Amino acid sequence: MNKIIVLSGGISPEREVSIVSANYVTEALEAKGYSVTKLDPKDFVRERGLDYRAFIDKIREISPLTVFNALHGGHGEDGTIQKILELFNINFTGSGSKASLLGMDKALSMLIAKEECIPVANYVVLDKNEGKRESLKKVLDNIPCPLVIKPASLGSSVGVSIVKERAKTKTALKKAYEEESRIIVQRYVPGKEITVGMLEGKALPVLEVKPKSGWFDYSNKYDRGKSNYEVPARIEEEKKKIVRKYAEKIYSDLGCKDYARVDFRFDGLDFYFLEVNILPGITDHSIFCLAAEAAGITYNNLIEKIVKLSIN
């Protein structure tokens, strides 16, 4: 029987999201006739970090066709797990270590986008070692309100704040620094939340995210019923061509593989690049999968396609 390992959980703040994704992926693969074993990297963590030798030995013992990486955030998405699997010549789904590193680091991916003339809202990168006073001064001198404060390398809106009043800047900086020592402060772009799923290097139908209240924070992302999704998005066809071109360009430049999701803000005139999600949520109601469904790809077929891409 065809064996697949699904990586689930991990040690990042997005652990619970990963477990949900892994459960859906497992059900889809089993429905397609695969024998699935779930592995949680957390089970291989010792005092000095991941015991990669024990981790690899377990994978080799099972001898799967491929490893389906359903981790989100942290070492599962920043290239660490990918590099270990690459070193031991083990097939895995999703992008390789280099693309994962670049995609996870929002500051790096925004630099690459700017080099390719993809619009990026004005931003500054702050380091906790600068000190609170220096960080605040850099924000006040460069970014007007409203602004967005976010960790540089986390996903799922963890540690993110939208600041509309200057008096709340300090609190938002503290919140972001609690998650990571390097953060980004960026001009807030009013308008639509637009995302473009990428599959095998090609853009899927453009999707608009519509939270029923507030913005697309952690709760609105993962609590079912709190957001609506419009796919294809109700924007002009010429505009859709532009944002699909942007998504395909940044996907290619980062060296992404198999699948990903690229997020933008749209103010009615221009699209502003936000980030590349190297391992987007992949349940049957995740926005990447909804875009694939709009392209005529059922959820179970999508999961199997990703597996086959990784093997080929």
URVEN-V567451 format. One record per helix or strand of 3 or more residues. SS is the DSSP state (A for helix, B for strand). FROM is the first residue (numbers start at 0). TO is the last residue. If there is no record, write none. Layout:
# URVEN-V567451
SS|FROM|TO / SS|FROM|TO
This chain:
# URVEN-V567451
B|2|6 / A|14|30 / B|34|38 / A|40|43 / A|51|61 / B|65|68 / A|73|76 / A|79|86 / A|96|103 / A|105|114 / B|122|126 / A|127|129 / A|131|141 / B|146|150 / B|160|162 / A|165|178 / B|181|186 / B|191|198 / B|206|210 / A|217|221 / B|226|230 / A|236|253 / B|258|265 / B|270|276 / A|286|293 / A|298|310
